[in-house]
Amino acid sequence: MTTGSFLYPMLEDGERDPAALLADLARSAEAKAVESAQLRSTTLADRAQDLSRVAAAMASAISAGGRLFTFGNGGSATDAAGLAALFASPAAGRAVPARSLVADTAVLTALANDVGVEVVFARQLMAHARAGDIAVGLSTSGGSANVLRAFAEGRRRGMLTVGLAGYSGGAMATCPDLDYCLAVDGQSVHRTQEAQSALAYALWELVQDLLGKLTRLESEENR
C-alpha cells in the first residue's frame, strides 16, 4: 500500500472520473481538518491545568539558569526541533538557551551505529545537560525506548523532565522518571501529532508569559 492510498483509500478504488475523485479528496481533506481542529481544541481545554503547571515549572527553571533540551523520533523529531527553535529564536519575547537533540545527524548516526538507537538522546544529555536543565521528549505512542531512556538520564542528572505523548500517555503515563506528562487522547498518529504541536506551542506561550511577568517583578524590585 502506498502512502497516498493509506491517507486517501479512494486513490486505489478504481475511480476513473477526475471530478468525482477530486470531490472525494476534498471531502476527505475537510473531514481530517475538522477532526484535527476538534482534537486540538479538546486537548488544549482538557490539559489547561497541566499546561499551567508545566509552564510554571519550566519558567522557574529557566529563570534559575536552566536550559532546554528537546528530542523525539520521526514526526516527533520535527516537533522537537521546532520547539527548540521557538524557544531559542522567538519572534517576540525572551530567547531561551535551547538545543534539539535531533539536529546533529553526525552525532545521531554515530551513536546509533556504535552504541545503539536507544541511547541517542540519553548520551547527548550526559554530554551537555546538568542539574536544573529541562528535558522535553515527544513520542506519539508514549513508548519510544530512546525517549524513555533519556528521561531516566534526565532524572539522574536532576533535570526537569516533561513528556508529550499520544494514546492517553502510553508508557509515559506511568514513567517514574517524568515530572509531567502532557497526553493527547487521540487514536490517529497524524491527528495526535497535530495536537502535540498545539500543546507545544501553547506551552511556549505560557512560559513566555510567565518569564515576562518574572522579568517585570525583578525590575520593580530593583528600582
SVG drawing of the C-alpha trace seen along z (x, -y; Angstrom):
<svg xmlns="http://www.w3.org/2000/svg" viewBox="-18 -53 49 55">
<polyline fill="none" stroke="black" stroke-width="0.4" points="0.0,0.0 1.4,-3.4 1.4,-6.4 -1.2,-8.1 -3.5,-5.1 -3.1,-4.9 -4.2,-8.5 -6.6,-8.5 -8.0,-5.0 -10.2,-6.2 -7.0,-6.5 -6.9,-2.7 -10.7,-2.2 -10.6,-2.2 -12.2,-5.7 -11.7,-7.0 -13.8,-10.1 -11.5,-13.0 -14.3,-15.2 -15.6,-12.6 -12.1,-11.7 -11.3,-15.4 -14.6,-15.7 -13.7,-12.6 -10.3,-14.0 -11.7,-17.4 -14.3,-15.7 -11.5,-13.6 -9.2,-16.6 -12.1,-18.6 -13.0,-15.8 -9.4,-15.4 -9.1,-19.2 -12.3,-19.2 -11.1,-16.1 -7.7,-17.8 -9.2,-21.1 -11.6,-19.3 -8.8,-17.2 -6.5,-20.2 -9.3,-22.2 -10.3,-19.4 -6.7,-18.6 -5.9,-22.2 -9.0,-22.5 -8.5,-19.2 -4.8,-19.8 -5.2,-23.5 -4.3,-23.0 -1.5,-20.6 -0.1,-23.1 -0.1,-25.8 1.8,-23.6 4.4,-22.6 4.8,-26.2 5.4,-27.4 8.0,-24.7 9.8,-25.5 9.7,-29.2 11.1,-28.8 13.9,-26.5 14.7,-28.9 14.8,-31.9 17.4,-30.0 19.6,-29.4 18.1,-26.2 18.5,-25.3 16.1,-23.4 16.8,-20.1 14.2,-18.6 14.0,-15.2 11.8,-12.7 11.6,-10.3 10.1,-10.8 7.4,-13.4 8.1,-14.0 11.7,-14.8 10.4,-17.6 8.2,-18.9 11.1,-18.7 13.3,-20.7 10.5,-23.2 10.0,-23.6 13.7,-24.2 13.9,-26.8 10.8,-28.5 12.4,-28.9 15.8,-29.8 14.8,-32.3 11.3,-33.6 9.6,-36.2 8.8,-38.0 9.7,-37.5 12.7,-36.2 15.2,-33.9 15.9,-30.8 19.1,-28.6 17.6,-25.5 19.1,-22.5 17.3,-20.0 19.0,-16.6 17.8,-15.5 19.7,-18.3 23.2,-16.8 23.0,-14.0 26.6,-13.1 26.1,-12.5 22.8,-10.7 24.2,-8.3 27.4,-7.7 25.6,-6.8 23.1,-4.7 25.8,-2.8 28.4,-2.5 26.2,-2.0 22.5,-1.7 19.5,-3.7 18.1,-3.5 20.9,-5.8 21.0,-8.5 19.3,-11.1 20.5,-9.9 24.1,-10.1 23.7,-13.6 22.2,-14.6 25.1,-13.0 27.4,-15.2 25.6,-18.5 23.0,-18.7 23.2,-19.5 21.0,-19.7 18.3,-22.4 18.1,-22.0 14.8,-20.9 14.3,-17.7 11.2,-17.7 10.6,-14.5 7.9,-13.8 6.5,-10.4 3.3,-9.8 3.0,-6.3 4.3,-7.4 6.6,-4.3 9.7,-5.3 12.5,-3.5 15.2,-6.1 12.9,-8.9 12.1,-7.0 15.9,-6.2 16.6,-10.0 14.0,-10.7 15.8,-8.3 19.1,-10.0 17.5,-13.4 16.2,-12.3 19.6,-11.0 21.1,-14.4 18.5,-16.4 16.7,-17.8 13.0,-18.8 11.5,-16.1 8.4,-16.7 6.8,-14.3 4.3,-14.9 2.6,-11.7 -0.4,-10.3 -2.8,-7.4 -3.5,-8.7 0.2,-8.7 1.2,-5.2 4.3,-4.2 4.9,-7.8 1.8,-8.0 3.4,-5.8 7.0,-6.6 8.7,-7.2 11.3,-9.4 8.8,-12.0 7.8,-15.1 5.0,-15.9 3.2,-14.1 1.0,-16.0 -1.1,-13.4 -3.3,-13.6 -6.3,-11.2 -6.3,-10.8 -6.1,-7.4 -4.7,-8.6 -0.9,-9.2 -1.5,-12.2 -4.1,-13.9 -2.2,-13.2 1.0,-14.8 -1.0,-17.8 -2.5,-18.1 1.0,-17.6 2.2,-20.6 -0.6,-22.7 0.3,-21.7 4.0,-22.5 3.1,-26.0 0.7,-26.7 3.4,-25.6 5.8,-28.1 3.3,-30.9 2.6,-30.2 6.3,-30.1 6.9,-33.3 4.1,-35.0 5.5,-33.8 9.0,-34.8 7.8,-38.3 6.0,-38.6 9.1,-37.5 11.2,-40.0 8.8,-42.8 8.8,-41.8 12.6,-41.7 12.7,-45.1 10.3,-46.6 12.2,-45.0 15.5,-46.5 14.1,-50.1"/>
</svg>
